[in-house]
Amino acid sequence: MRYLRSRAGRLAAGLAAPLVLAGGLAGLGPAAASAATCVSLTGASPVAASTVDNTFTGVTEISPCDVWAAGFDAASGGDQTLTEHWDGSSWTVVPSPSPGADGSVLEDVRAVSANDAWAVGSFADSAGQHTLALHWNGSQWSAVPSPSPAGTFSQFRAVRAVSSGNVWAVGSSFTNATGFQTVIEHWNGSQWSIVPSPNPGATGTNNTLSGLAVTSASNAWAVGTSSTAIADHTLILHWDGTSWQRVPSPTPDGSDQLRGAAATSASNAWAVGASSDGAKTVILRWNGTGWQQVASPSPTVDNGLFRVAATSASNAWAVGFTGAGSLILAWDGKKWAQVPSPPADQLNDIAAKSASNAWTVGAITAHGERLPVAFHCC
């Protein structure tokens, strides 16, 4: 079940610039044009095949010449955080804290401005695994304390920001007694605090959050999975400005997981994932009153979506994997269609400014090594 073990999966990290895949992708014909206005996908700067197990898990674009990618590096004598910056012409590794004596990873990154960005994940030490939040102030990355529920193994999986004083992060915590439970934390401009979040189901139900979308101080979505011994069920929570509440959502294949979310307004939101056996992509849409499944391509016997980005009601992107490698789907306001994707094992995140401006990141195995990749749709 590839989908269950994709993305970071463990404390690991990657220290290298993205692999070069120069030039535009061939074959961007009518299928791509009808689904989106992207006309080419270009790779980033080259890297020597001298490192191992490197992955980008998150990307955020402030402007065409100001982009951050984050992930993990297992090639430096232990799992380490990875942050790289695109200045319009090349990627550069920027030092980032790795506080865990037993490993540190980053799962996501989002920016408010050029001098205000957050990257989140987890770090491990002799006391267990803890949430990790790093902040960029325009000159350096610094670790900012974030609480982990007492006695748990905890992690962040996604972060989104409305403003410098309104940032959300979601993930999960684990104990032998409770299993996995949702974790939601809020940054108010001076500190991170745990905000109560629902954990549906009876004892033995595992609840995790992996995706997050925020449009305002009173509209945010967190998505994930509520699992029993029998099946996985989609889990969607909504923030109305006062509290987080579960909102009913379909589980179309009988056992499904959600991994990513995006929203452009109170009446337009997306959640993406896959069936638990990794066979089918799953896409749900919020229309202002309820969540409904929207048909999505599953081109091979092995398919999954990790992240989704939306710029309007008629433009959205979703990325993940197929049995043949990376997968990109595009929404044109009427349907989801597969569009040509770059050579990569999988794509873990996407950030979009418009139908013709998006960045996607992930990893590829080349020369026997696992390397991070970044591509720009323009």
N, C-alpha and C positions, 0 to 999 in steps of 0.2 A: 504494500500500500504506500506508494511513493509519496502521495500527497501528505500523509501524516508525518513524514520525516523530513520534508523539504524545509527551506529557509534555514535558520541558524541551527535549530535542533539540539545544540549543545553549546558549551562555552568554547568558542573558536573565533579566529580573526584573521585579517589579510592585509599585509603591508606592501603595497605595490601600486604603481599607476595602472590604469585600465589597459587591457589588451587592445592593440590596434586592429581595427577592421576597417581599413581606409576606403573612402569613396562611398557613393550611394548604393543602395541595394538594387540589384537588377530585378526586373519583373514587376515593378509597381505599376500595374495596369489598371483596368476598369474596376476591379474589385476594390482596390485601395482607394481609387478616386471617388467611388460612390459612397464609401464609408467614412472618409475623412479627406481633408485637403493636403495631408502630408504627402510630399513628393519624393523625399529621400530620407534615408537613415544613415548617418555617418558615425564612424567609430572615433575613439579618442586617441591619446598618445600611446606610443609603443612601450612595451615592458619586456625585459629579458626574462626568459623562462627559468628563473633561479629561485623562485619561492614556491611554497606549497599551501594549499587550503586557504585561499583568499577569496572573499566574497563581499560584494556590495549588497546591502539589504535595504537601504533607503536613499532617496534623492530629493532635493528641493531646489527650486530655481527662484532666485530673487530678481535677476535680469539675465539677458542673454550672455553677459560676461561675468556673471556672479552665480555660480552653482556649487552646491555642496553634495557630496556623496559620503555615506557612512557604512561601516560594516565591521568585519573582523579579520584578524590575522593570526594564524597558528604557526607561522614560520619563524618567530623570533624568540624561541625558547619558552613558549607558553602562549595561551590565548590573550590577544591584545586588541584594544579598540583601534579602529581605522577611520580617519577622516581625511578626505581629499577635496581640493578646491579647484574649480574650473574658472580661469580668468578671461575666457574668450578665445584662447589659443592653445592652452595646455593644462593638464592636470598636475597638481602638486600635492604631495603628502604633507599634511599639517599635523604637528604633534598634538596628541590628545591623551588625557589621563587614562590609565588603566589601574584602578585602585585595588583590584582583587589579587591577592597573593596566589590564588588558585585559578585565575583567569578573569577576563573582562571582555564583553562583546557589546556591540551596538546593533539595534534592530530597526531604528527609524531615525529620521532627521527632518526637521521643518524649521523654516526661518520666518521671522517677522519682518526683518530688514537686514541690511548689510552688516549691521553691528549687533544683531540680536537673533540668535538661532539656538535651537535645542536639539540634542541627540540623546536618545534613551536606549536602555538595554538592561544589562545585569552584570554583577560581578560576584565572584565567589571567594570565600576565605574559610578559615577553620571553623567559623561560626555558622556557615551555610551560604546560601545564595540570596542576593539583595538587589533591590531596584537600583538602577544607575541613571543619573541625569547629568549631562554635560551641557554647559552654556558657552556660547561664543559671544564675546563682547566687542568684536571688531578687531581684536589683536591676538587673542588666545582662547583656547578651550580650557574651561575649569570645571571640576566636579562640584556640583551643588547638592547638599544633603537632601535626600528624599526618604521618607519613612517606608519601612517594610513591616507589614503586620507581624506582631511579636511571635517568635517561635516558628516562623514559616520560611520556606524557600520561595523567594519572590522574584518577579521579573516584569519589566515593561516591554511591550511589543509595539506600541504605536504612540505617536505624539502629534498634536495639532495645536496651533496657536491662532487666537483671534487678535491679540494685542500683546504688548509687553507685560501687561498685568493680568492676562487671561489666557492661560495655557493649560491644556489637558494632556494626561498620559494614562494609558490603560494597559492592563496585563493580567497577571494571575499570581496567586500564592498557593503553596501546598503544605499540608501537614498529613501525617499518617491518619489522624483522627478525622479530618474534614475532607481530605482529597483536595482537588483544585477548586479554588474560589476566585471570583472576580476581584480585581483591584482597579480602582479609579482614583487618580490623584489630580489635584488642581494647584497651579501656581498663581498666586495673587499679586505677584510683583515683588514679594519679599521672601516667601517660603512655600514649600510644597506641603500639602495636607491631604490626608486620606479622606475621601468623600464616600459616604455609604452607598453601596451598589447592590442590586438584587442578586440572589443566588437561588434560582428556582430549582425545584425538585426535592425529593426526600434524601435522607442520609445515604451517601454513596454516589450521589450525582456529582459529576465533575463539571465545573463551569469555568470557562476561559474566555478572555477577550483578546482579539488580535488586530482589530481595525477600528478606526476612529475618523469621524468627520464632524467639523464644527463650522457653522456659518455665522453665529452671533452669540451673545451672552445668554440667550434663551433658547438656542436650538443647536443641539449636538447629538450625534449618534455614536454608539459603541456596539460593535458586532463581534460575534464569536460563536462558541459552541457549548451546548449543554448536553453532557454525555451520561448515559446509563450503561449498564452491562449489556443492554440489548441493542441500542442504537444511539447515534448522534443526532441532535436536533439543533436547528439554527437558533441563535440567541441574539436578540437585538434589544438594546436599551436606549432610552431617549431621555435627554436632559431638557427640561422646560424652563430653566432658570432658577428652579427651586429644589428639585430632586431628580434622581435617576429612577426610571420606571421601565419595566419590561413591556414591550409592545409585541403583540402577536405577529408571528412570521411563519411562512410555510416552510416545510421540509419536503421538497417535491419528490425526492428519490427514496424517502423513508429513512435515510441516514445520511445527513449532509453536514458539512462544516462551512463556516464563513470566516474569511481571513482579511478582507479589506472593505473600506467604505469611502464614499465621497458624497458630497451634497453641494448644491448651488443655491438652494433656497429652502424655505419651510415646506414646499410642495414638490421638491425634486431631490431625491437621494437614491444612492445605489449601494448595494451590498453584494460582494462576490465571494466565491469559494468553489467547492467541488463536492461531489458525492464522496462519501467516506471511503469507498473502494478505489477512488482515484480515476473512475471511468468517465465521469461527465463534469463539465463545467456547470456552475450554478450561478445565476444572476437574479437578484431580487431588486424591485424598484418600489420606492415610496412615492405615491401620487398626491400626498396631502391628507389622505384618509386611511390608507392601508398599504401593507406590503404585498406585492404580487410577483410571481415568477415571470421573467421575460425570457423567451427562447434564446439560447446561445449555442454557438457551434462547439462541438466536441470532435475534432478532426481525426483522432486516433483512439486507441483503446486505453490510453493513459493521458488524462487531462486534468488540469487544475488551474485556478486563478488565485493570485496572491494579493494584488492591489488593483485599485480602480481610481481614475482621476476624471473629473468632469469640469467643463468650463461653461456649459449652458445646458438647457433642456434638450438640445439637439446635437451635442457633442460630448462624447466620453470615450475613455480608453480603459481597457483592462489587460493585465499582463500576467503571465504564469508560465506553464510548460505543457508540452505534449510528449508523447512517446518519442517523437522525432527531435525534440529540443524545445526552444523557446516558443511562446505563443503570445500573439497580440490580437486583441479583438477591438473593433471600433464601432461606436454607436453614432448613427447619422440622424437620429430623431425618429426613425421608423423601425430599424432592426439592428441587431448586432451581427457583424460579419468579420471573418478572419481576414487579416491583412498580412502581407509579407513581413516576416520578422527576421532579425539578424541571427547569425550563427552563434548560439549560446546554449548552455545546458538548460537554463531557466532565467526568467526575468522576475525580480523580486519586488520592484517598486516602479512607479511612474509618477511624474509630476508634469502637469500641462498648464500652459498659459492660454492656448487657443487650439483650434483644429489643426494648425500648421506649426505649432511650437510645443514640443514635449520632449522630456528626457526620460529614459528608462535605464535601469541598472540591474545587474545580476552577476552571473559567473559562467565561466566556460572552462572545460578541461582541454588543455593544449600542452603538447610535449610531455605528457604524463603529470602535469601540474594543474592545480585549480587556481584560476586567475579571475580577478574582478573585471567586469566589462561595463562600459557606459556608452549609450547611443543617443544621438540627438535627432529628432524628427524636425525637419525644417523645410 
